[in-house]
Amino acid sequence: MKSLRILLLSILFLCGLVPLQLTAQNPDTEVRAAWLTTNWNLDWPSAGLSPENQQKQLGRILDQLEAANFNTILFQVRVRGDVFFQSKIEPWSPFFTKDKTIGAITAYDPLAYAIQECHKRGLECHAWIVTFPLGSKKQVKEQGRSSVVARYPQLCKLYKDEWYLDPGNPEARKHILDVVDEIVSNYDVDGVHFDYIRYPEAAGKFPDKDTFSKYGGGESLQQWRRDNISTLVSDIYDQTKEKKPWVQVSCSPIGRYKDLNPLRGTWTAYSSVHQDAGKWMMDGKMDAVYPMMYYNETEFGTYVEEWVKTSNGRWVVPGLGAYRLMPSEGNWPLKDITDQIDFIRTSNAVGAAYYRVGNVLDNTKGLKDGLVPYYSYPAKLPSMKWLDNVAPLSPLNMQVYRSADGITTIEWESSNLSEGQVYTVYESSSEDFDIKNVKSIVASGLRVNKIQIQTPDIEEGIYYSVTASDRFHNESVPCFPVYYIFSRSIEK
């Protein structure tokens, strides 16, 4: 529910809390994402909750993110070879089931519920998958016979007391492909998002000598490892697009792509963990990267620009280390984060993502309050024109009417047969609508053909219009506007 938005902003302006110059910079299209962590019950669900209270808790989290004008949730559905959805391949996560029983039948499907509740609030829901790690020896032992290690030991490697699927084993990559296909086929996700799609830290000692001997093909070990990850990425992309072309494929690579100062020996995606994410975008096998830029060095902007240079027109959404504000994790000042947002908005990156939801909603170091001037208005998602660039037809037959109790209803008809469209409602003092004027957006991401607005008894009038956007975020031209009573409160 978004309510009294403009009145609240007016109060903030009067109190001097929202700088005018920043609000004016609010773009009409921007990715505003957050990682919703299920591992160790960090963000959701809190330990010991009943299924009903788990659902209520998730609803409260999403309500707050909607109210803060976020538009994308990266929902962790695969933790360490255990999952938060109905799978025939891998066991339930112990961080979901109340009694911690691996493989227990649950009262509801958390991924299906998260998608439903995100869409209800105008939020996209992307399935966040931890790719190769399978957990510590202790975690795997607790999973018992249902663990990936127990069922497919030939696909796994133990390294520094942690289990991993072996990226060099084609059957291990096939296992990951099967998990991804299960998600894409059975759930209405807006994207699949890959974390740890790389070799582990200090990968030089990873115990893959046997698979390198069998599959190396004369390449250097380093290049063979990069090729293994790139092959999986390409296969994931092709498989996903064949089934559902609109599902975004993204990943969160190490924040520094390549070492821009070789003499310094910086830890990078390309050299340290064999993750050639720039190549994936240049090859057209990745729709977006959310690089984990969890550092506050002066080179932050330089590395953002390096990602943009290799993006091939795809999205670059820097991941910001909100957790680093915590005293135990770096004790950053809030300005370190807001300075990074300021830079992102001067670059060709398309938004920002925050790790993690809890640090935003807990208002760590005032982060949630600090985002108010940046996210004063809703934002639409940018178009994925490399996938499709044909805008849908405009909605039809828009109607506005008001009940005796002051509730004004705005409704319209879709002119398109395709499923999954979303709508953006605009208001204007004239019938000439500028859909790039962020201040005219009343609501975006709507998946229903009707909203209701509480309107005061005043004589001023306003024009309303609505656009349709397809699943690639191509937006139609506004429908024929309707002039009606002035309104500032929205409830949907």
N, C-alpha and C positions, 0 to 999 in steps of 0.2 A: 504494500500500500504506500502510495506517495501522496502526502496530504499537506496542504498549506505551504507548498514549496516556495513560492515567491514571497509570501509573507515572512517566512523564516529567513530567507535571504536578505530581505529588507532590514530585518532586525539585526542581522549580522553586520550589514553595512553600517548601520547607525552606531553599532558598538565598535566599529573599526576592526572587526575580525577577518573581513574578507577584502584583500587588496583589489582595487578596481582593475588594475592592470592585469592581474592574474586571471580574474573572472573573464575578462575580455578575451583571453587567450584560449578559453575552453573550446576545443575543436568539436565539430559536429560528428566526426567519426574518430573513434579511438578504441583500442583494446584496453580494457581495465579488468585485469585478471587476478585471481588469487588461488594459490595451491591449498586445497582443503585436505589436510593430512589425516589419514586413518591409522597409520602406523603408530604403535604405542598409545593409541587413544589420544593423540595430541590435540587435534581439533574436534574430532567426532568419531564415534560416540564416546561419551564419558563412560568409564568402567562401571559395570553393575546396573546399568539402566535397563528397564523392561523394553520390549519392542515398541510399545506405545510411547514411552518417554524418549526413546531414541528418535522416533519420528518427530515428536514435538521439539526436541532439541535442534534437529536439523532445520526444521521450519523457522525457528528463532534465528539461527545463524543466517539463513538465506534472506529472511526479512531484513536483517541489518545490512547485508551486502547490497540488497536492492535499494534500500533507503539511502545508502552511500553512493549510489549511481555506478556500482560495478556492473559489468555485463557478461563476464566469463568466469566459470568455475572449473578449475582443474581438480577433478574429484578422484582421489586415489582409490583405484579398484583392484590393484594387484600390489601386494606388499613385498613378500619374499617367497614367491612361489605359492602364496595363498591369496585368496581373492574375496572380494566383496560383491559377488554376483553369483547367480546360479550357474555353476560350471560342471561339465561332465569330465573336465580335464584335470583341474586342480582343486585342492580342498578349501573350505571356508577359512577365512582368517580368524585366528583366536581373538583378535581385537574387536571382533563383531559379536560373536555368540556370547550370550550372557554367562553360560557355564564353562566357557573356554574350550568346549569340546570340538576338536577338529572334525569337520565333515558333518556336523549336526544339521538337521533340517531346521530352517529358521522360519519365523513367523511371516516374514516378508523379504522381498529382494531389495537390498539397499541401493543398488545401482538403478533399478527401475524406478524406485521411489525418488531418488535424487534427481533423475531426469525429469520426472513428472513435476516435482516441486520447483526445480529451476525454471522450467518452461512456463509454469504458472506465473512466475515473477518476472518474466522477460529476460531470463539469464540463459546463456548457453551452458551446456554441460559436456565437458570433455573428459573422457576416460583416461586417467593418469595411470600409466603402467610402469612399474619398476622392472626393467627388462632382464638383465642377466643374474643379479644376485639372488641367492636362494636362502640366505640366512646363516646364522652361526651354527656350530655343531649342536649347541643346546636347543636352538629353535627347531632345527631339522629333526632332532631326536624326539622332541615333543609332538611333532606332526605324525610321527610313527609311520605306519605302512602307506599312508596316503601321501606322503611327501614326494616331491619330484625326485629327490635323491634316492629314496627307497624304490621307487617305481622304475626309474630310468638311470641307474648308476653310471651307465656307459656314456651318458651325455654330460656328466658333471665333473667338476674339478674342485678340490679342496685347496684353498690358498689362504695362508695366514689365519687359520681356524674359521674361515668363512667358505661356504659352498657357492659355486657359480655354475651356471650353464656355460659350456665351452663354446665361445663364438666361432672357433675354427671347425666345429663339428656340424656338418650339414643337417644332421638329425636334430641337434639342439636348436638350430635356427628354425627348423620345421616345427618344433614344439611351440616356439614363440608365435609363429605364424598361425598355428591352430588356435591358440588362446586369443589372438587378435581377431581372427575370423569369427570366433564364438561371440565376441563382444559386438562386432560390427553387424553380424547377421541377426542377432537376437535383441538388440537394443537400439533405441532411437537417439544414439549419441550424436553430438555435433562435431566431435573430433576424437581422435586417439592421440594421446600425448605420451612420449617415451622419455623416461628418466633412466639414467645409468645405462644408456645404449652405447656402451664403451667397454674397454678393458678396465680392470681395477687399478687403483693407485699402485705406483712402483711396478708397473706391468712387466718390466723386463724380466722378472723372476716368475711370471705366471707359468704354471706347469703344463704347458701345451706342446712339449717336444714331440710327443707321439703323433698328435694330429698335424703338426707342422710337417713332420716327415711323410705323413700319408697324403696330405692335401696341399703342401706348400708350392708345388709346381715350379720350383726354381726361383721363386721370388725371395727378396730379403724378408726376414722375419717381421720387421716393422711394416713393410708395405703389405705383406700377406695379412697381417692383423687388421690394418685399415680396410683392406678389401673385404675381409669377412664381415665387418660391421656395415660397410657400404652395400654389400650384397643383401644383407638382411633388410636394410632400409629400403632398397629398391623393390624387394619382393613384397614388403609390407605395403608400400605405396601402390604398386600395381594391383595387388590383391584387393586392397580397400577401394580403389577407384573403380575397379571392375564391378564391384558389388554396389557401392554407394558413392558416386563421384563427388558428392557434396561434403562428405565427411573429411574434415581437415586432418591432415597428418602433420604432427609437430613434435618437437623434442626440446629438451633442456640440456644443451651441451655445456661443457666447461666454459666459463665466461670469457676466457682469452682463447681465441681461435688458434692463432700462431704467435710465436714469440717475435714481437716487434723489436726486441733488443737482445739479440743472441748472446751478447756478452754477459747479460744479467742472468740467463738461464731460468726464465719464468716458466712455471707450470702451465702447460697449455693443452687444449683439446687434441690438437693434431699430433704433437710429438710425445706427450706424456701418457695419454690413454688411447691413442690410435683412433681418434674420433674426427673424421674429415667432414664436419658438418657443412662447411662452405661448399664443398664439392656436391653434397647432396642437393643443395639449393640450385647450384649452377646446372646440375644434371636434370633438374625438374622433378626430383624425387622427395621433396619436402616442401610443405606449404608454409611453414612458419618455424622459426627458432625462438626459444625463450632462454637465451644464454644466462647461466647462473652468475651474475655479476655481483657477487656478495663481498665486494671490497670497496674501500673508499679512497683509493689511490688517485693521484692526479691523472693517470692514464685512462681513467674510466671512459671518458669521451672518445679517446683514440681507439679503444677496443670496440666501442659501439659503432664507430664509423667503419671499422674494419669489417664488422658483421654486415653492415649495410652494403658495402662494396661487393661482397660476395653473395648478396641475397637474390640476385636475378629477378628482382621485382617482387619477391615473396616477403612475407611479414618478418620483421625483426622486432621482438618484444622483450627488451631487457628485463631479466628477473632481478628484482631488488631485494636485498637481504634485510627485510624488516626484523627478523630475529636478532640481527646484530645490534639492535637498539638495547637489548637486554643486558644488564650489567654482567651476567655470566657469559655472554657471547660476544663481547666487544665493547659494550657500553658506548655505542656511537651517540652523538647528539642528533636530534631530529633533522638538523640542517643538512647532515650528510645525505639523507634520503631525499629531502626536498630539492637540494642542489642537483641531484641526479635526475629527478623528474624535470626540472627546468632544462637541463641539457637535452634530455630525450625529446622535449617539445620543440627544440631548435633543430633537431636532426631529422633524418628521414625514417627513423624508427616509427612504429605505428601505435605505441602505447607502452604500458608497463605491467609487470606481474609482480606479486608480492608473496614472498615466502616468510611467514605463512598466514593463513586466515586468523589464527588466534592472536597474533601480534597486531593485526589491524583492529580487530574487534575489541581486544582488551585495552586498546588505546595506549599501547606501549610508548613511553616517552611523548605522549600526545599525538601519535601518528594518525589515529582516526580523525581527530580534530584538525590536524595539519593538512589532511587531504580535502577538507571542505572547499577551500578556494580553488583547488584543481578540478574537483568533480562537482561543481555547483549545479550542473545540468546533466540530464541523461545524454549519453552518446551512442550513436549507431556504430555498428561494426564496419570496418572498411570492406570494400568489395574484393573478392578473390577472382580478379578478372582473368588470370591465367587459366582458370578452370572453366569459366563461363562469363561472358560479358553482355548478355542479352537481358535487359530489364523486363520484369513482368508488366502486364497491363495494370492500369490504375484501378482501384476499387470503384464500385458503382453504387448509385442510389443511397448516398449518405443522407441520414436523417438525424435531426436533433429535436428532442422534445423534453418537456419538463413536467414533473409531477407536482402536486400541491405542496409536498413537504420540502420542495427546493432541490430535489435530485434531478439533474439534467442528464439524459441518456444520449449518447452519440453512438450510432450504429451504421453499418454499411454492409455491402455485399461484395464478395470476392468475384473478380472477373477471370480468375485462373483456376485451372483444374488441378494443378500440382499441389502436393501436400507440403506442409512444413513452412508455409509462408508466415512472415511476421509483418506487423503493421506499426507505423509511426503516426501519431496524431500531432497535428500542429495547430497553433493558434496565431492570429495576426490581426492587427488593427485595420488592415486592408485586404482586398481579395488577391493581391499579388504575393504569393508565398515564396519565400526564400528558404529552401530546405537546408541550406548551409548555415542558416542563422540559428545557432544552438539555443538562443533564448526563446525561440518559437516552439521548441519541442515540449509537448505536454507529457508524452509517454512514448517509449519505444520498446521494441521486442515483444509486442502484444501478439499472442497466438489465438485470440478470440476476436470476434467481429463487433464487439460492443464494449464501451466503458461507461461508467457512471460518475458524474461530477456533482459535488455539492455546490450549488450556486447561490449567491446572495441576491436579495431583492433590490437590484440597482438597475438603472435605466441604460447604462452603457452597454453597447453591443460588441461582439467580436466575431471574427471569421474563423471557422474551423475547416480543416481539410485533413486528409489521411493519404498515406502512400503505402504501397505493398513492396516488400523485399523478399526475394527468393532465398534459397538456402546457401547461395553463393554471395549473398548480401548485395545483389544488384537491386537498386531502388527505382521504383516507377516514378513517373511525374505525379504531382498531387492530383487528387480527384477534384471534381468541380466543388468549390467551397460552399459552405452554408453559413449564413449570417445569423447569429443568435445572441442571447443574453450574455453579458460579460461574466467570466467564471475564472476562479483561481484555485479551487480545491479539487483534487482528483482522488478518487477512490476506485480501485478496480479489484 
